[in-house]
Amino acid sequence: MTSAPTLPIRVGIIGAGEVSQVVHLPTLQLLPHLYKVTAITDLSLAASKHASSKFGVPQACATVDELVKLQNVDLVLIASADEYHGDHAVAAINAGKHVFIEKPLCLTRQDAERIQDAEQKAGVQVNVAYMRRYAPAFEIFKQLVAESGPVQYGEGGTLPVMSWPMQSRHSLICQRIRPHAAVVRDLIGPNEFFVAQSGTSPIKFVEDIPAGAANDKKAKAEEQHQAFLGTKTASSAHLVGAYRWLASVGSHSLSLMRETFGGLPDRCDAAHTTEKGDFITAAFRYKNKGQGGGFAVSFETGLHGVGVFDSFIEVFTPKRIIKLQYDTPFVKGLPITIIIREADPAIPGSYQERVIRPTFVDAYTSEWTVLAEALEQDKPLKTTVAVSASVRGRACYPDLGECSSLTCLCSAIHSIRAGRRA
Ligand SMILES: NC(=O)c1ccc[n+]([C@@H]2O[C@H](COP(=O)([O-])OP(=O)(O)OC[C@H]3O[C@@H](n4cnc5c(N)ncnc54)[C@H](O)[C@@H]3O)[C@@H](O)[C@H]2O)c1
């Protein structure tokens, strides 16, 4: 059992790439009363050394093993490639370290269970980086949703899992589906566009990466795709693309849905993706919740080429429409706002719009701040691994806690598989 760390918590970082250079290292530097980064490692030693000298990290380690065993590391931040999250988390946990793991937690149910088993055995805490849920605006949004009456129920029925030509599809939707209850959107431009304008000047190092590392990553990815998708479909580009996109970006929204609506959707009525799997639309349904027994969520996520980050969750209740709008996390200080549209109680018959901006503090800073307090005081975390024991071992719909994307993903992937590609 690892004891609660004292402040400042000593952090070792695995992965000196973009998110570490642009987000985590600057954020941790601004929180010296809570954290001190003591070591960093990367496949590229040049990347570790660069981050070490730019951000004043005393030690650049040659290997992950060396870093996780350091006495002066209380917590390991895992910011390496998705394929290695499972291995790196287990190595850090087995060395008795608390873990802050970048999303996605991992890419397979097997890895999620491995991480949870190790976590329970070692008595450490693992936090999964769904930072959007730590934004102060999210707390206000949830409160507004809770006090605004039931989420509206679209009782029109189910969209069959298939593709129609646009004309007939539209008319089908009009005939059978009443307005949805929530809209969740994550349509974003390329990271590099925002990073280039963030003023953080990250550098990518690849030249000194050992020969064989790229092949190892590729083999690991293939193994994980097969474990998740099954051998027959693991080679279908649109399914692999959808799986990776949902796990990496869609998981943010799925995680927000989980907390806003008190759990994951009960089913995915339909889902659709492009050839590359990088643009996905899905219709999720929550049963036995809201007005009349349930409600639907219209979900869309995708990557486009324009420098716009359009990410929100919008909930329709009888009283008001409440929207929580996020901007890119790669630029520090961009506000996260709540937009409320409703009847104006002060002027009968009129309508009002309000914008609430609780703070300019970014969600990562909030997350790291909440985490320090929880670890120091040995309090439970919010975004945990939390594999539900009741569904462990089920073949296809594992409840993977903050790997929640995988549950929805299974559902959406089944739906996409049953339909046709766009
Ligand atoms: N929370 C968020 O919004 C958010 C945003 C960006 C990235 N991320 C996540 O952070 C992680 C890193 O993303 P990134 O954009 O920095 O990627 P990146 O490719 O820029 O950096 C990853 C770094 O990890 C290193 N690495 C890869 N495999 C390794 C291994 N086996 N051992 C040691 N080092 C290894 C690479 O050399 C690279 O420098 C990903 O899991 C990504 O999904 C999360």
The ligand as a MOL file (V3000), in Angstrom:
LIG
                    3D

  0  0  0     0  0            999 V3000
M  V30 BEGIN CTAB
M  V30 COUNTS 44 48 0 0 0
M  V30 BEGIN ATOM
M  V30 1 N -6.4120 14.9330 -22.8620 0
M  V30 2 C -6.2620 15.3900 -24.0910 0
M  V30 3 O -7.0450 16.1900 -24.5880 0
M  V30 4 C -5.0810 14.9460 -24.9140 0
M  V30 5 C -4.5540 15.7890 -25.8930 0
M  V30 6 C -3.4750 15.3370 -26.6330 0
M  V30 7 C -2.9540 14.0760 -26.4370 0
M  V30 8 N -3.5160 13.2700 -25.4880 0 CHG=1
M  V30 9 C -2.9760 11.9060 -25.2800 0
M  V30 10 O -1.6350 12.0080 -24.8110 0
M  V30 11 C -0.8550 10.9510 -25.3330 0
M  V30 12 C 0.3610 11.5430 -26.0690 0
M  V30 13 O -0.1050 12.3400 -27.1260 0
M  V30 14 P 0.8630 13.3670 -27.8950 0
M  V30 15 O -0.0200 14.2060 -28.7210 0
M  V30 16 O 1.7900 14.0180 -26.9590 0 CHG=-1
M  V30 17 O 1.6670 12.3690 -28.8370 0
M  V30 18 P 3.1530 12.5360 -29.3820 0
M  V30 19 O 3.3360 11.4890 -30.4070 0
M  V30 20 O 3.4500 13.9380 -29.7220 0
M  V30 21 O 4.0380 12.1670 -28.0890 0
M  V30 22 C 4.1110 10.8960 -27.5610 0
M  V30 23 C 5.5420 10.7140 -27.0660 0
M  V30 24 O 5.6160 9.4470 -26.4330 0
M  V30 25 C 6.8100 8.8170 -26.8510 0
M  V30 26 N 6.6050 7.3830 -26.7920 0
M  V30 27 C 5.8000 6.6230 -27.5770 0
M  V30 28 N 5.9050 5.3390 -27.2310 0
M  V30 29 C 6.7730 5.2730 -26.1850 0
M  V30 30 C 7.3140 4.2260 -25.4170 0
M  V30 31 N 6.9860 2.9540 -25.6630 0
M  V30 32 N 8.1750 4.5440 -24.4200 0
M  V30 33 C 8.5310 5.8230 -24.1860 0
M  V30 34 N 8.0730 6.8780 -24.9090 0
M  V30 35 C 7.2080 6.5970 -25.8960 0
M  V30 36 C 7.0530 9.2980 -28.2840 0
M  V30 37 O 8.4090 9.1830 -28.6580 0
M  V30 38 C 6.5620 10.7230 -28.2180 0
M  V30 39 O 7.5800 11.6510 -27.9380 0
M  V30 40 C -1.7720 10.1370 -26.2390 0
M  V30 41 O -2.2640 9.0430 -25.5260 0
M  V30 42 C -2.8970 11.0960 -26.5570 0
M  V30 43 O -4.1290 10.4560 -26.7980 0
M  V30 44 C -4.5470 13.6870 -24.7370 0
M  V30 END ATOM
M  V30 BEGIN BOND
M  V30 1 1 1 2
M  V30 2 2 2 3
M  V30 3 1 2 4
M  V30 4 1 4 5
M  V30 5 2 4 44
M  V30 6 2 5 6
M  V30 7 1 6 7
M  V30 8 2 7 8
M  V30 9 1 8 9
M  V30 10 1 8 44
M  V30 11 1 9 10
M  V30 12 1 9 42
M  V30 13 1 10 11
M  V30 14 1 11 12
M  V30 15 1 11 40
M  V30 16 1 12 13
M  V30 17 1 13 14
M  V30 18 2 14 15
M  V30 19 1 14 16
M  V30 20 1 14 17
M  V30 21 1 17 18
M  V30 22 2 18 19
M  V30 23 1 18 20
M  V30 24 1 18 21
M  V30 25 1 21 22
M  V30 26 1 22 23
M  V30 27 1 23 24
M  V30 28 1 23 38
M  V30 29 1 24 25
M  V30 30 1 25 26
M  V30 31 1 25 36
M  V30 32 1 26 27
M  V30 33 1 26 35
M  V30 34 2 27 28
M  V30 35 1 28 29
M  V30 36 1 29 30
M  V30 37 2 29 35
M  V30 38 1 30 31
M  V30 39 2 30 32
M  V30 40 1 32 33
M  V30 41 2 33 34
M  V30 42 1 34 35
M  V30 43 1 36 37
M  V30 44 1 36 38
M  V30 45 1 38 39
M  V30 46 1 40 41
M  V30 47 1 40 42
M  V30 48 1 42 43
M  V30 END BOND
M  V30 END CTAB
M  END
